[in-house]
Amino acid sequence: MKSVRLHGTGDLRIYDEPNPIAGDREKLIRVKAVGICGSHLHGFSEGEIGDAKLERPLISGCECAGIMEDGRRVAIDPAFLCGHCEFCERGYPNLCANIIFAGHGKHDGASREYASYPTRCLFPLPDSFTHADGAMLEPLDIAIHTIYLGKIKAGMIVSVFGGGPIGIPLLILSFLSAALQRQLTVLFARHSRIINIIGGLLLISVAIYDLSKNWDLLRLFFKGI
């Protein structure tokens, strides 16, 4: 199979590797769609994200979808939980003390033709969903959880900072929650055209500041926070 490994800053290499062998309670997946999240961009541009440094050539890719050997199409949860730590047993698996995340640290992700995943991380896709839709369910899940934590209700004023694959779903979800006013502030204008289109469709006030070229404004912004 073909795979893509990150060796260091700006250093991606394509390999021919043996297909992985699914372990106990795992399924082999033919990967059909995979996203590139912000953490992987940090890894590519800086060789690290926070205190997590690249220790070996890593296959990145966490958000993904694919096909099982029996032909079923699935979306994949990239978080592998232990199921037996204090938090898992108390019903807080999101706080798992032994969590493994695909495409991060020492565990390879989905930027390859085949990958094996625990069966409990596989979720059937309806026929109306494309594989790309399935790969987007992971960032959408984060946005939905954020709406839940923020207790967004009808009539509220919502402001979202950041217009990436999590910020944009947050805006759409706030619209569906009937928030009275919605404002998107984008600090790094990578997707300004898409953001302006979405803003027009949802009647959202959009403010775009390309702070990557204005560090004085960036410092002023965070000082204000």
N, C-alpha and C positions, 0 to 999 in steps of 0.2 A: 504494500500500500504506500501511497504518497503521504508524507507528513511535512509540517513546517516547524522548525525549531528555532527559538531565539537564543543566540549565543552571547549577545551583549548589545550594547548601544548601537542601534541601526544595523544589526547583523542578523538577518534571517536567512536560513538555509533550508533547502528542500532535500528530503531524504527518501530513499526506498527502504522501507522497514517491514518486518514480518507483521501480519495481522495480530492484534492482541488476542489472548485466549481468555474467554469469560470465566471468572472464578465462581465459587459457590454463591448462589443467590444473585448472580449477575447475568446480564444478557449482552450479546454482541450487537452493536448498533452500526449500521452504515450511515455515516454522517451526511446529511443533505443540506444543512444550513447552519452557519455558525456566525455569531456576532463578534465584533471587536469592541470591547468595553474600554472605559477610561483607564483602568488599571493596566491593561495591556499596552495602551499608548504610552503610559509612563514607563513601562518596562522596555519598550522599544526605544524611546527617546532618552531615557536616563539609566537604564539597566537596573532599576529598582522602583519600588513604590513605598514611601515611608521607610520603615525599618526592615522591610522585606526585600532583600537583595537577591539578584539572580545568582544561584549557586551552581547551576549546571544548565546545559542546553535544554530549554523547556518548550514543550508544546503548549501554547496558550489556547484560549478559547473556552469560555464558560457557558454562555447562552447558546443553546444549540437544539436541533431537532433532527430526527433521522428515522430509519426504518429497521425494525427488528427482523430477525432471520425468517420469521413466519409471515412477514409482509405487513405487519401492523405498523402504523406511523405513530411516533411518539414525540412529545416534548420532554425535555430532560432537566431535572433539578440538579445543578452542579454541586450542591452541598451534600456531602456524605456524612451522616450522623452516626455516632457510635451506638446509640440506643440504650446504653446501660449506665451512663454517668448520672450524677445527682440531678442535673437539669433535665436530661431526657426523661428520667423516671418521674420527675415532678410535672411533666407536661410542658416544658419549655425547651423544645429541641433547638430553637433558634439560638440558644445560649450554650449549646453542646460544648463541653470542655475539650473534646477530642475531634472537633469537626475537621474534615478534609474538604478542600475546595478545589474543584477541577481547574486546571490552568493556573494554579498559584502554588508557590512554594516548591515542594518536591513532587507534586502530583500533576501529571500531564493532562492537558485539556483536549478540546475537540477539533483543533486545526489539523485534522488528518482524515483519511477516508473511513477508517473504522476505529471504534472505541468501545470499551466495555463499561457498563454502569450497573449499580445495584438495581434490582427490579423495583424497589420501593421509590426510586428516583424517576421512574418512567411513567408518563401520563399520556393516555391515548388522545390523538388529535381528531377532531371531527372532520368530516369530508370537506367542509367549507373553509378549513384552514389550510394555507400553504405551509411549507416547511419554514419559510422565513417568518410567517406569523407565529409558528411554534417557538422559534428562537427568541422572538420578542416577548414571550410570556414572562420570562424571568425579570427583565427590567420593568415590565408592566406590573408584576407582582409587588415590586418595591414601591412603585407609585401608589398602588392600591393600599398598601400597608401604611404609607405616609399619610394618605387621606384619612385612614382610620385613626392613626395616632393624633392627627391634627383636629379630629372631630369636626370636619368640614360639614356645614349645614347650609340650607337655603338662606339666602340673604347675607351671608358673610362676605367680607372683603378678603380676597386671596392674592398674595404676591408670591411668585415663584422666582427664585434666583437660579439661573442656569437653563439653557435651552437645548439640552442634549436628549438622549433617548430615555431619560427618566423625567427631566423637567417638562418636556412636551406632553407626555402622557399625564403628568400631574395637572397641567393646564386643562386638558380635555376632560379629565375626571372632575375637576372643580366646576367646569361648565355643566357636566351631567348632574353634579350635585346642586345645581341652581345657585351657585355663589353669585352675589349681586354684582361685584366688580372683580375682574381678574386682571392682574398685571404681571407681565413677564419681564424680568431684568436680566439681560444676557451680558456677562462680563467679557467673554471671549467670543467674538462674532464669527464662528466657524460656519454656522448654518443660517446666516441672516436671511437668505432668500426664502428658505422653507419656513422659518419662524414668522416672517412677515405674512406669508400666505395663510398660515394657520391663524395668526392673529386677526387677519381680516375675516376669515370664515367664522371665528368664534367671538368676534367683537371684543378682542383682547387688546388692552393697551400694551404696546411693546416698546421697551427702551433698550437700545443696543449700544454697549460701550466696548470697543475693542481695547481692553486694558493690556493686551499683550504688547501694544505699542505705546502705552502711556503709564509707566510705572509710578509716576507721581500721583496720578488719579487713583491707581490701585492702592497705594499706601493710604491716601486720603479716605478711600472707601472703607477699608478695614479699620482705620482709626475711628471712623464714625460708628462702626458696629461696636 
